[in-house]
Amino acid sequence: MKAVDLRALVLASGVRVVVLKLLAALEVGDTAQGVNIAAVHAEGFVLGLETAGAFRAADIEPLYVGFEQAKDNRLQVLRDA
């Protein structure tokens, strides 16, 4: 799966602010539970965008993938610590 840099995605400014806040929460999670909770919040936000029809499917997928990768990366860091 190709890596997705959420910071590099072109998004509406309001959406971008929320995406970056959710990403930050994932990146600083200090427990697996905290990271998983942040990931659920991120997924819920993306689902809301998708459900509202705010984005095309092709624009939604990178958000799901990017948040999943950020979660997996943070959990790996915590396991390696």
C-alpha positions, -999 to +999 in steps of 0.1 A: +000+000+000+013+034-010+022+057+019-002+087+023+011+120+038-020+136+053-001+169+056+004+170+018-033+164+009-051+194-006-081+199+016-106+227+024-091+248+052-116+238+078-112+201+070-074+205+069-074+219+105-094+190+118-073+164+099-041+179+113-055+179+149-066+143+146-032+134+131-014+151+160-035+131+185-024+099+168+012+109+167+014+118+204-006+089+218+014+075+247-005+042+251-020+018+226-054+025+240-049+062+235-038+057+199-067+035+192-092+060+206-076+087+185-079+064+154-116+058+161-121+096+162-103+101+130-122+073+113-155+088+125-146+122+111-138+107+077-170+086+078-189+119+085-173+136+055-181+105+033-217+103+046-223+140+041-211+136+005-185+163+011-159+145-009-157+120-038-147+084-029-113+090-046-107+118-022-119+100+009-097+069+005-064+087+011-078+100+044-088+065+056-054+051+045-034+080+059-050+078+093-046+040+094-009+043+085-004+070+112-021+047+137+000+017+127+032+037+128+025+051+163+016+017+176+049+003+162+068+031+179+051+022+212+059-015+208+095-007+200+099+015+231 
